[in-house]
């Protein structure tokens, strides 16, 4: 009975790291998807990303269940809730972008798509690193450094979106192609936004407990 009220702290941290690991796997699969030809495994990679997103949903559910059953938590209950939800959001938008590429039959992968995928992959690695560091708050400066780097990548993604939109409207004459790519660009930029959300939650935790 007491083990349910006072579970080992690493249970929550393990769940956080599980979600972060799924994000890295999805970001890597997304890059692979962009490198494939139309009939060369794209759908399989999109399906893989969808499966990773589903596993993240399950992990989020496990975290919320544990949270409701736990009397004393290692960090604030609201922080646990916010962090696992923000991690889940990253995969939601990554899955949405991948599914649109398949649904819209995007055959020409633009340089901007590759750049977004690269930023999101780098962001996912940092998210995994900072989430893994969270269980030891004795080195707050390193955790905050990782958060700053995630924020820098989000700014890079913002700038990329502006340039991508400008080139799209200037060079693309097909209105339907504009609509499709605009939506995908915005979804991919939102992935970096959600990574920044994770960094912001963790930054608040560090400032509160250090």
N, C-alpha and C positions, 0 to 999 in steps of 0.2 A: 504494500500500500504506500509506504513512504517513498519507494522508488518512483512511483508515478507522480507524487507531489514534488519530489526533489530529484529530477533526472540529472544525469551527468551533463555538464554544460556543453560538452562537445557535440551532443545530439543536434542542437540548433546549428552550430558552426558546420557540422558535417552536411546538414541539409543545405545550408547556404553554398558550400563549396560544390555540392552536387549540381545545383542549378547553374553555378558559374561554369562548371566543366561542360555542361550541356550547351551553354552559349558558345564556348570556344569551338566545340565540335560542329555546331551549326554554322558558325562564321567561316570555318574552314570548308565545309561542304558548299557554302554559297560561292566561295571563290572557285571551287572546282566546277560548279554548275555553269559559271560564266565562261569557263575555258572550254566547255564541251560544245560540240556541234549540235544542231537541232535534233538529230536522231541518234545522238551519241551519249546517252545516259543522263540527259538533263532531267527527265521525269523521275528517274530513280533517285537522283540527288534531292529533288524537290520533295519527294516522298520521305526521304531520310530526314530532312529538316522538319517536316510535319510530325514525324515520329518523335524527334527530339523535343519538339514543342509540347507534344502530348505527355512525354515523360516529365517535362518541367511542370506542367499543370499538376500531375500526380504528386510531384515533390512539394509543390506549393500547398496542396491539400494536406499532405502529411505534416508539413510545418504548422499549418493552422490548427490541425487536430492536436498536435503536441502542445501548442501554445494554450489551447483551451483546457488542456488537462494538467498543465503545469502551474504549481502554486508560486514558486520562486524561479525567476528567469535570470540568465546571466547578464542581460542588458534589458533596457526598458521594453515592455511588451509592445508598445506602439512602434518602436524602432524595429523589432523583429517582424511585425506585420508589414511595415513599409518596405523593409529591405527585400523580403521574399517576393512581395508583389512587384516591386520595381525590377527585380531580376526576371520575373516571369514576363513582364511587359517587353523586355528586350527580345525574347524569343518570339513573342506574338507578332511583333512588327517584322522581324526577320523572315518568319514564315509567310507573312502576308506579301512581302516583296518577292519572295521566291515563287509563290503560287501565281502572282500576277505575270511573272516572266513566262511561265508555262501557259497560263490562260490566254494571254495576249499574243502568244506566239512571237516573242521578240527574237528575231533571227540575227539582227545586227547589234552586237554588244558594243556600246559606245565606250570611249575612254573614261567618261565620267562614271559609268557603272563600275568599271574596274577600280576606279579611285575610291568610290564609296565603299566597295567591298573590302578594299585594303584598309581603309580607316576603321571600318567596323571590326575587322579581324584584329587589328592592333588594339582597339578599344576593349575587345573581349578578353584578350590576354591580360590587359591591365586590370580589368574587372575581376578576373579570376585571381590575380595576384593580390589585389587589395582585399578581397573577401577572405582569402586564405590568411592574410596578415591580421585580420580583425580579432582573431581569438587570443592574440597577445598584444595588449595595449601598452606594453612597456616601451615601445618605440614609436610614439605618435608622429614624430617628424617624418619617418619613412612612409607611413600610411597617408599622411597629408600630401607628401610629394607625389604619390601615385594618383591621388585624387586630382591634383593640379594637372597632371599629365593627361588624365581622362578629359578634363575640362578643355585642355588645349586642343585635343583631337576633335572635340565637339565644335569648337570654334572653326577649326579647319573644315569640318563638314558643312557648317553654315556657309562659309565662303564658297566652298565647292558648289553648293546648291545654287547660289546666286549666279555663279559663272555658268553652270550647266543649263539653267533656265534661259539665260541670255543667249547662249549659243543655240539652244533648241529652237527658240522663237525666231532667231535670225536665219538659221540654215535649214530648218525642216519646213517643207511646204505642205506636207500631208497633215491636215488637222487631227485625224484619228491617231496618227503616230505621236503627235504632240501630246494629246490627252493621255495616251498610254505611258509614255516615258515620263511625263510630268508626275503622274501618280507614283510610279516606281521610284523616281528620284526622291520624292517627298517621304515615302515609306522608309527608304534607306537612310535618309538624313534623320528621321525620327528614331532609328535604332541608336544612333550616337546620342541623341537627346536623352533616351532612356538610360544609356550608360552613364551619362552625366547625373541623372537622377540618383542612380546607385551611389555614385561618388558623393553626392550631396548628403544622402542619408548617413553614409559612413563617416563623413567629415563631422556631422553633427554628433554622432556617437563618440568619436574621438575627443571632440571638444568638451563633451559632457562628462566623460569618465577619466580623462587624463589629468 
